[in-house]
Amino acid sequence: MNFAFKSSKESLYRIILLIFLTVSFASYGQKMNDGMGGRFPHPVDLRKAVSSFNCGKVESADTAVVKQYLLSAIANLKGSDFSIDFLEGKQSKTGLHYLYRQNYRGKPVYRGTIKINLDKNGSIISLFDNTYRILETPAGEFPDTDDCYDIIKSIYKNDNDIVKIFIEELYFDLGPRLIPASRIELWDKKGNFFELVIDADQMIVYERDMNSYFNNNRIHDVDTPALARVFNPDPLTTAGVIYGAPYEDASDADISQLNMQRQQVTLDVAFENDTFKLESPYCLITDHSIPDVAPVTSLTPDFEFTRSQDGFEDVNAFYHINVYHDYVQQLGFDNIVNYPIWVDTHAMGGADNSNFSAAGSPPRLSFGEGGVDDAEDADVIIHEYGHAISHSAAPGTNSGAERLALDEAIGDYFAASYSKSINSFNWEKMFSWDGHNEFWNGRVVESDKHYPEDLQNNLYKDAELWSSTMMQIMDDIGRERTDEIMIEALHSFATNISMTDAANLVIAADVALNGGGYVAPIRYWMCLRGFIPCNVGVDELAETHFAVINSYGFTARNEQAVIRFNSPQTGLLELTDATGRIIYSEKFSEADELKISPKNVSSGIYLTKVTTQNFSSTYKLMKW
């Protein structure tokens, strides 16, 4: 790749920005605890989508029909100056999910997107509108293409370091106004994948790392079983110990206590020209990032390595990714990451970080070797693979402060639930082996943070709100049900959604998948964490005269259920078991609410009858 650069003057301010840029893109990944590379989020990242649920129906799920519906229904798209482009379409188990982009006078509007989620009958389950209201043409000129290349040259002195460049003219939101701008997308040989937005004065007005941290190769038709040894999920968890000598990294040394934690497994590998290779239909071990370490191969069906050997990390990542992909398929999602994802376990120039990048074709995972080698810890492997799942389910939507935090949280949840299903020791510690040591602090998935007051605009710290809540839901309804609901909901995710939006999408996914069979525990935890309002209760019945509050707490958590009246009532409360026997009765006078205690109530189904001077009603309660 060669391109001509023209010489130009550079302001001091621009030079400062470029120096900052080259530092900030050094990789602020899953291990950064200061959030978004230590920067305050740009206003464009804090923008919230306008969300609508159960808001109508389209005549057909055909993308052209949906396009015309959106042009007529969304106020910001009215007029001959506006159009929309279809970007992505995905089908989940219960619906169809389409992403469109807003154009103004033939130019895209940066993140001016619309995500519409339909059931298979064309009913609109949810719609997320990120379009801009444009009343007059933004003033100014678009940057000159040569100016874009001057910016690139200021970052890369050698154009051979660049794998791909993409430049497009668009309108960008500076806050008070839209401006003509150019978006530059860059992908380099170190695995950096980022974008810049510049104005006509060559000023960088926005920059973003597009990796998510912590031509397809031919796949052989015949899988061959081979023996291997892996950490499952990591050596501290299986040993039941915390980090410290002799259970420490020790520069990747073959410490006997660590090597003893390896477990023998069987891998399905490829066999070609007398050589066994770590290739499968959904995972390909590669060398796509420095340092140059060739993927391990073998002349026999034997991949049993110790952790001091480079092959161990290759095998460990290959095993866990294939196991997790098979698990997702067993849940019924056969179009999630349905390609051989590239995996380099000796990557990122030796950095203590890892990432998922959608820049390549196919997308790829890169695991660093700083500190504890990242590919030795299943938490890191599945967290990064979680980004791949999210990208596969809802491509082009991982933008916006809370949306980014949700992506980190979902990766943490998938990793923690996977590890806990294998071994529950210290399950609450995220990155159990790679973190919580002298290298970095790791994260947790049992935080008691509450939304929205505990948000810090830090995607990693904010992620703990959602991941902890999903682990609580998982404990109540089981891993497979929770994962199925979460992946189904992921298909409906959009740019700039809030955690409240995500909570409503999870509830909608359960309704679509299970007829709302698990709405009660989901609403219970989402309510307690502040994601959805609790004014009517958690799973609750809202009748004309009263509401039943916290029936799920009564059912599963030994908590009181509450009957709350719209106005003071006088009458009789009766609790009847399945045989018709009245096990509890209470007269009340001018009461605003009644409390039903689960004490001395055995497991079963009960009818709660409320009779007052104004009404009589019966409500079903269950006790597990």
C-alpha positions in Angstrom: 0.0 0.0 0.0 1.5 3.3 -1.0 -0.1 6.7 -0.9 1.3 10.2 -1.6 1.4 12.7 1.3 1.3 16.4 0.7 3.3 18.6 3.1 1.2 20.9 5.3 1.5 23.1 8.3 0.5 21.7 11.6 -0.8 23.7 14.5 0.6 23.2 18.0 -2.8 22.0 19.2 -2.9 19.4 16.4 0.5 18.1 17.3 -0.5 17.8 21.0 -3.6 15.9 19.9 -1.6 13.5 17.8 0.9 12.8 20.6 -2.0 12.1 22.9 -3.6 9.9 20.2 -0.5 7.7 19.7 -0.3 7.1 23.5 -4.0 6.5 24.0 -4.1 3.8 21.3 -1.4 1.8 22.9 -4.3 -0.5 24.1 -6.7 0.5 26.8 -8.4 -2.8 27.1 -10.2 -5.0 29.5 -7.6 -4.5 32.2 -7.8 -0.7 32.3 -9.6 0.2 35.6 -9.9 4.0 34.8 -12.4 3.5 32.0 -12.3 4.6 28.4 -8.5 4.9 28.4 -8.6 7.4 31.3 -10.6 9.9 29.3 -13.9 11.5 30.0 -16.5 10.2 27.5 -17.1 12.5 24.6 -20.7 13.9 24.4 -21.4 11.7 21.4 -20.8 8.7 23.7 -23.2 10.0 26.3 -26.1 10.4 23.9 -29.1 8.1 24.7 -31.2 6.4 22.1 -34.9 7.2 22.0 -36.5 3.8 22.9 -39.9 2.5 22.1 -41.4 -0.9 23.0 -44.4 -2.7 21.5 -45.0 0.2 19.3 -46.8 -1.0 16.2 -46.6 -3.3 13.2 -45.1 -3.3 9.7 -46.9 -4.8 6.7 -43.9 -7.0 5.9 -40.5 -7.9 7.4 -39.0 -7.2 4.0 -36.2 -4.7 4.5 -37.5 -2.3 1.8 -40.9 -2.2 3.4 -39.4 -1.6 6.9 -37.3 1.2 5.4 -40.4 3.0 4.1 -42.1 2.5 7.4 -39.2 4.2 9.2 -39.0 7.1 6.8 -42.7 7.8 7.4 -42.7 7.1 11.1 -39.6 8.9 12.4 -39.9 12.6 12.6 -36.1 13.3 12.0 -36.3 11.5 8.7 -39.1 13.6 7.1 -38.2 15.5 4.0 -36.5 15.0 0.7 -33.0 15.8 2.2 -33.1 12.6 4.2 -32.7 8.9 3.4 -31.6 5.8 5.2 -29.4 2.8 4.3 -29.9 -0.7 5.4 -26.7 -1.8 7.2 -27.3 -5.1 9.0 -29.9 -7.8 9.4 -29.9 -10.7 11.9 -32.4 -13.4 12.7 -32.6 -14.7 16.2 -34.7 -17.6 17.6 -37.8 -15.4 17.9 -37.4 -12.4 15.7 -35.7 -10.2 13.1 -33.4 -7.4 13.8 -32.5 -4.6 11.3 -30.0 -1.7 11.6 -30.4 1.4 9.3 -28.3 4.5 9.0 -29.5 8.1 8.6 -28.2 10.2 5.6 -28.5 13.9 5.0 -28.2 15.1 1.5 -26.5 11.9 0.5 -23.9 11.9 3.4 -24.1 9.7 6.5 -24.8 11.2 9.9 -22.3 9.8 12.4 -24.1 7.2 14.6 -27.4 8.4 13.2 -28.8 4.9 13.4 -32.2 3.2 13.8 -32.4 -0.4 15.2 -35.8 -2.0 14.8 -36.6 -5.4 16.3 -39.6 -7.4 15.0 -41.3 -10.6 15.9 -41.8 -13.0 13.0 -45.3 -11.6 12.4 -44.0 -8.1 11.9 -45.0 -6.6 15.3 -42.4 -4.1 16.5 -41.0 -5.4 19.8 -38.6 -2.5 20.2 -37.2 0.4 18.3 -34.1 2.5 19.1 -33.9 5.9 17.4 -30.5 7.6 17.3 -31.3 10.0 14.4 -30.6 13.7 14.5 -33.0 16.5 13.9 -31.4 18.7 11.2 -33.3 22.0 10.5 -30.6 23.7 8.4 -27.6 22.5 6.4 -24.5 22.3 8.6 -22.1 25.1 7.8 -18.6 24.6 6.4 -16.7 22.4 4.0 -15.7 18.7 4.2 -12.0 18.1 4.9 -9.8 17.6 1.9 -8.8 14.0 1.3 -5.1 14.9 1.4 -5.6 16.4 4.8 -6.8 12.9 6.0 -3.6 11.4 4.7 -1.5 14.0 6.4 -3.2 12.9 9.7 -2.4 9.3 8.9 1.2 10.2 8.1 1.6 12.0 11.4 0.7 8.7 13.2 2.5 6.2 10.9 5.8 7.2 9.5 5.9 3.9 7.6 2.8 3.1 5.5 3.8 -0.6 5.5 2.6 -0.7 9.1 -0.9 -0.1 8.0 -3.2 -3.0 6.9 -6.3 -1.1 6.0 -7.5 2.5 5.6 -11.1 3.6 5.1 -12.2 7.3 4.8 -15.7 8.7 4.4 -17.3 12.1 4.5 -20.1 12.5 7.0 -21.8 14.9 9.4 -20.5 14.8 13.0 -22.2 16.1 16.2 -20.0 18.6 18.1 -22.7 19.1 20.7 -24.2 22.4 19.8 -24.2 21.7 16.1 -23.4 19.3 13.3 -20.3 19.9 11.1 -19.0 18.4 7.9 -16.2 16.0 8.8 -14.3 13.0 7.6 -14.1 9.7 9.5 -10.8 7.8 9.1 -10.7 4.1 10.0 -7.3 2.5 10.5 -6.1 -1.0 11.2 -2.4 -1.7 11.6 -0.1 -4.7 11.9 0.0 -4.5 15.7 -3.7 -5.2 15.8 -4.8 -1.6 16.6 -8.2 -0.8 15.1 -9.4 2.8 15.6 -11.2 5.7 14.1 -10.6 9.4 13.9 -13.0 12.2 13.0 -11.4 15.4 11.6 -12.9 18.8 10.6 -11.9 21.0 7.7 -9.1 22.6 9.8 -7.5 19.2 10.2 -8.4 19.2 13.9 -9.2 15.8 15.4 -12.6 16.3 17.0 -13.1 12.6 18.0 -11.1 9.5 18.3 -12.1 6.0 19.4 -10.5 2.6 19.8 -12.7 0.1 18.0 -11.3 -3.1 19.4 -13.3 -4.7 22.3 -10.8 -5.7 25.0 -10.8 -7.3 28.1 -10.6 -14.6 3.0 -11.7 -17.5 5.4 -9.1 -20.3 5.6 -10.2 -23.7 4.3 -11.4 -25.9 7.2 -10.9 -29.6 6.8 -13.9 -31.9 6.4 -12.6 -34.6 8.8 -12.1 -33.8 12.4 -9.4 -35.9 14.2 -9.4 -36.5 18.0 -6.2 -35.6 19.8 -5.3 -35.6 23.4 -4.3 -32.3 25.1 -4.0 -30.7 28.6 -5.6 -27.5 29.6 -6.4 -25.3 32.7 -10.1 -25.8 33.3 -11.0 -23.1 34.0 -7.7 -22.0 35.7 -5.1 -23.4 38.1 -6.1 -21.4 41.2 -9.8 -22.4 40.9 -9.1 -26.1 40.5 -6.5 -26.0 43.3 -8.8 -24.1 45.5 -6.2 -21.5 46.4 -5.5 -17.8 46.0 -2.6 -16.3 44.0 0.7 -16.6 45.8 3.8 -18.8 45.8 4.0 -21.4 44.6 0.8 -20.7 42.7 2.2 -17.6 40.8 3.2 -16.8 37.3 7.0 -16.8 37.9 7.6 -15.7 34.3 5.8 -18.6 32.8 8.0 -21.2 34.6 7.0 -24.9 34.9 6.1 -24.9 38.6 5.0 -28.4 39.5 2.0 -27.3 41.5 0.7 -25.4 38.5 1.4 -28.1 35.9 -0.4 -30.6 38.2 -3.6 -28.5 37.7 -3.7 -29.3 33.9 -6.5 -31.6 32.9 -6.5 -34.0 30.0 -9.1 -33.3 27.4 -9.9 -34.5 23.8 -9.8 -32.0 21.0 -11.1 -32.3 17.5 -8.3 -31.0 15.3 -7.5 -30.9 11.6 -5.2 -33.4 9.9 -3.4 -32.4 6.7 -0.2 -33.6 5.0 0.8 -35.8 8.0 0.4 -32.9 10.4 -2.2 -32.2 13.1 -3.3 -28.6 13.4 -5.5 -26.6 15.8 -8.2 -25.8 13.3 -12.0 -26.3 13.6 -15.0 -24.9 11.8 -15.3 -22.2 14.5 -11.7 -21.6 15.7 -8.4 -21.2 13.9 -5.2 -20.7 15.8 -3.1 -18.1 13.8 -0.2 -15.7 14.1 -1.8 -12.4 13.1 -0.1 -10.1 15.6 3.4 -9.6 16.9 5.4 -11.3 18.4 5.8 -13.8 15.6 5.0 -17.2 17.2 3.9 -19.8 14.7 0.7 -21.8 15.7 1.7 -25.1 17.3 1.3 -28.3 15.2 2.1 -31.9 15.9 3.0 -35.0 13.9 1.0 -37.2 16.3 -2.4 -36.6 17.8 -0.8 -35.3 21.0 -1.0 -31.6 22.2 0.0 -32.1 25.8 2.2 -29.1 26.7 3.3 -27.5 29.9 2.7 -23.8 30.5 6.3 -22.8 29.7 5.8 -24.0 26.1 4.1 -21.7 23.6 1.8 -24.5 22.5 0.0 -24.6 25.9 -1.7 -21.2 25.3 -2.7 -22.2 21.8 -4.4 -25.4 23.1 -6.0 -23.8 26.1 -7.7 -21.1 24.0 -8.7 -23.6 21.2 -10.3 -25.9 23.7 -12.4 -23.3 25.6 -13.6 -21.5 22.5 -14.7 -24.7 20.8 -16.5 -25.9 24.0 -18.2 -22.5 24.4 -19.3 -22.3 20.8 -20.7 -25.8 21.0 -22.6 -24.8 24.1 -24.1 -21.7 22.4 -25.2 -23.9 19.4 -26.8 -26.4 21.9 -28.9 -23.4 23.2 -30.3 -23.1 19.7 -28.2 -20.3 18.2 -26.6 -21.8 15.1 -25.8 -18.4 13.5 -23.7 -16.9 16.3 -19.9 -16.7 15.4 -20.6 -19.2 12.6 -17.1 -18.7 11.1 -13.6 -19.8 12.1 -12.6 -17.0 14.3 -8.9 -16.2 14.2 -7.1 -16.6 17.6 -3.5 -15.5 18.3 -2.4 -16.4 21.8 1.0 -14.7 21.6 -0.1 -11.2 20.5 -0.2 -7.5 21.1 3.5 -7.1 21.3 3.7 -8.8 24.7 1.2 -6.4 26.3 -0.7 -7.4 29.4 -4.0 -7.2 27.6 -6.3 -8.9 25.1 -8.9 -7.8 22.6 -11.6 -8.7 20.1 -11.4 -7.0 16.7 -14.0 -6.9 14.0 -11.6 -5.3 11.6 -10.4 -8.4 9.9 -12.3 -10.9 7.7 -13.0 -13.0 9.7 -12.9 -11.1 13.0 -10.2 -12.2 15.5 -9.1 -12.5 19.1 -5.6 -11.5 20.3 -4.2 -12.5 23.7 -1.2 -10.8 25.3 1.5 -12.4 27.3 2.3 -9.7 29.8 1.9 -10.8 33.5 0.1 -14.1 33.5 -0.4 -15.1 29.8 -4.0 -14.2 29.1 -4.8 -17.3 27.2 -4.0 -19.4 30.3 -7.2 -18.1 32.0 -10.6 -19.2 30.7 -12.2 -16.1 32.1 -10.1 -13.9 29.7 -10.8 -16.3 26.8 -14.6 -16.4 27.2 -14.8 -12.7 28.1 -13.2 -11.8 24.7 -15.3 -14.5 22.9 -18.3 -12.8 24.5 -17.4 -9.7 22.5 -17.5 -11.8 19.4 -20.9 -13.2 20.4 -22.2 -9.6 20.9 -20.8 -8.5 17.6 -22.3 -11.5 15.8 -25.8 -10.9 17.3 -25.9 -7.1 17.0 -23.1 -5.9 14.6 -22.4 -2.2 14.4 -24.1 -1.3 17.7 -21.3 -1.2 20.3 -21.2 2.6 20.8 -22.3 4.8 23.6 -21.2 4.9 27.3 -23.7 2.5 28.7 -23.8 0.3 25.6 -20.0 -0.2 25.9 -20.3 -1.0 29.6 -23.0 -3.5 28.8 -20.7 -5.2 26.3 -18.0 -5.5 28.9 -20.5 -6.8 31.5 -22.0 -9.4 29.2 -18.4 -10.7 28.5 -17.8 -10.8 32.2 -21.1 -12.6 32.8 -20.5 -15.2 30.2 -17.0 -15.9 31.5 -18.1 -16.0 35.2 -21.1 -18.3 34.5 -18.9 -20.6 32.4 -16.2 -20.9 35.1 -18.8 -21.3 37.9 -20.4 -24.1 35.9 -17.0 -25.9 36.0 -15.9 -25.1 39.5 -17.5 -22.6 41.9 -14.4 -21.8 43.9 -14.0 -18.0 44.0 -16.5 -17.6 41.2 -17.1 -14.0 42.1 -13.6 -13.0 41.0 -13.4 -12.2 37.4 -10.1 -13.1 35.7 -9.3 -15.4 38.7 -5.8 -16.4 37.5 -4.8 -13.5 35.2 -5.8 -10.8 37.7 -6.1 -10.3 41.5 -2.4 -10.3 41.7 0.6 -8.0 41.4 -0.1 -7.5 37.7 -3.6 -6.0 38.0 -6.7 -6.0 40.2 -9.1 -8.0 38.1 -12.9 -7.4 38.5 -15.8 -8.9 40.4 -19.3 -10.1 39.5 -21.0 -9.8 42.9 -21.1 -6.0 43.2 -24.0 -4.4 45.2 -23.9 -1.3 43.0 -27.3 0.3 42.2 -28.4 2.0 39.0 -28.2 4.8 38.1 -26.5 6.5 41.0 -23.5 4.2 41.0 -22.7 4.9 37.3 -19.2 6.5 36.9 -19.0 6.8 33.1 -16.3 4.1 33.4 -17.2 1.1 31.2 -15.3 -1.4 33.3 -16.6 -0.2 36.7 -20.1 0.3 35.4 -20.0 -3.2 33.9 -20.1 -4.7 37.4 -23.8 -3.4 37.8 -25.0 -5.6 35.0 -22.8 -8.6 35.3 -23.6 -9.0 39.0 -27.3 -8.7 38.3 -27.1 -11.4 35.6 -25.3 -13.7 38.0 -28.1 -13.3 40.5 -30.7 -14.1 37.9 -28.6 -17.1 36.8 -28.6 -18.4 40.4 -32.4 -18.3 40.4 -33.3 -19.7 37.0 -30.2 -21.6 35.9 -27.3 -21.0 33.6 -28.8 -22.3 30.3 -32.0 -20.4 30.7 -30.2 -17.2 31.6 -27.7 -17.5 28.7 -30.4 -18.3 26.2 -32.4 -15.2 27.3 -29.3 -13.0 27.3 -28.2 -14.0 23.8 -31.7 -13.7 22.4 -31.9 -10.2 23.9 -28.5 -9.3 22.5 -29.9 -9.5 19.0 -32.1 -6.4 19.8 -29.2 -4.3 21.3 -28.7 -0.9 19.6 -26.3 2.0 19.7 -26.6 4.3 22.8 -29.1 2.1 24.7 -29.2 2.4 28.4 -29.1 -0.4 31.0 -32.9 0.2 31.5 -33.4 -0.5 27.8 -31.3 -3.6 28.1 -33.4 -4.8 31.1 -36.6 -4.4 29.1 -35.0 -6.3 26.2 -34.1 -9.2 28.5 -37.7 -9.3 29.8 -39.0 -9.1 26.2 -36.7 -12.0 25.2 -38.1 -14.2 28.0 -41.6 -13.4 26.9 -40.7 -14.4 23.3 -38.8 -17.5 24.3 -40.8 -18.8 27.3 -44.1 -16.9 27.4 -42.8 -14.9 30.3 -42.1 -17.9 32.4 -39.1 -16.3 34.1 -40.2 -12.7 34.1 -40.8 -12.8 37.8 -37.2 -13.4 38.9 -35.8 -11.3 36.1 -38.0 -8.3 37.1 -37.2 -8.9 40.8 -33.5 -8.5 40.3 -33.7 -5.8 37.7 -36.0 -3.8 40.1 -33.7 -4.3 43.1 -30.8 -3.0 41.1 -32.7 0.0 39.8 -32.8 -0.9 36.1 -36.6 -0.8 36.0 -39.2 0.9 38.2 -40.6 -0.8 41.2 -43.7 1.3 41.6 -46.1 -1.5 40.7 -44.0 -4.3 42.1 -41.7 -6.8 40.7 -43.8 -9.4 38.9 -47.0 -7.9 40.0 -50.6 -7.9 39.4 -52.1 -4.4 39.1 -55.9 -4.6 39.5 -58.4 -1.8 39.5 -58.5 -1.6 43.3 -55.1 -3.0 44.4 -51.6 -4.2 43.4 -49.8 -7.3 44.6 -46.2 -6.5 45.4 -43.2 -8.8 45.7 -45.0 -12.1 45.0 -41.6 -13.4 43.7 -39.9 -12.6 46.9 -42.6 -14.6 48.7 -42.2 -17.4 46.2 -38.4 -17.8 46.2 -36.8 -15.6 48.9 -38.9 -16.1 52.0 -40.0 -12.4 51.9 -43.4 -10.8 52.6 -45.8 -10.3 49.8 -47.8 -7.0 50.0 -51.3 -6.2 48.8 -51.4 -2.4 48.3 -54.8 -0.8 48.0 -55.6 2.3 45.9 -57.7 3.6 48.8 -58.2 2.5 52.4 -60.3 -0.7 52.6 -62.1 -2.7 55.2 -62.7 -6.4 54.8 -61.2 -10.0 55.1 -58.0 -11.6 53.7 -58.0 -15.4 53.4 -55.1 -17.7 52.3 -56.4 -21.1 51.0 -54.2 -24.2 50.1 -54.7 -26.6 47.2 -57.2 -28.7 49.2 -59.4 -25.7 49.9 -58.4 -25.4 53.5 -58.1 -21.9 54.9 -54.6 -21.7 56.5 -54.7 -18.0 57.3 -57.3 -15.3 57.6 -57.2 -11.7 58.8 -59.8 -9.0 59.2 -58.7 -5.5 58.4 -60.2 -2.0 58.7 -59.3 1.1 56.8 -56.0 -0.5 55.7 -53.7 0.9 53.0 -51.9 -2.4 52.6 -51.7 -6.0 53.9 -48.6 -8.0 54.4 -48.6 -11.8 53.8 -45.8 -13.6 55.6 -44.2 -16.8 54.2 -43.5 -18.1 57.7 -45.2 -21.3 58.5 -46.3 -21.7 54.9 -45.0 -24.9 53.2 -44.2 -25.3 49.5 -47.3 -25.2 47.3 -49.8 -23.1 45.5 -52.2 -20.8 47.5 -55.2 -18.7 46.6 -55.3 -15.3 48.2 -58.8 -13.9 48.5 -59.4 -10.3 49.3 -63.0 -9.3 50.1 -63.9 -5.7 51.0 -67.0 -3.5 50.9 -66.1 -2.5 47.4 -64.8 -5.7 45.7 -63.8 -9.3 45.9 -60.8 -10.7 44.1 -58.6 -13.8 44.2 -54.8 -13.9 43.4 -52.6 -17.0 43.1 -49.4 -17.2 45.3 -46.7 -19.9 45.0 -44.1 -20.9 47.6 -41.0 -22.9 46.6 
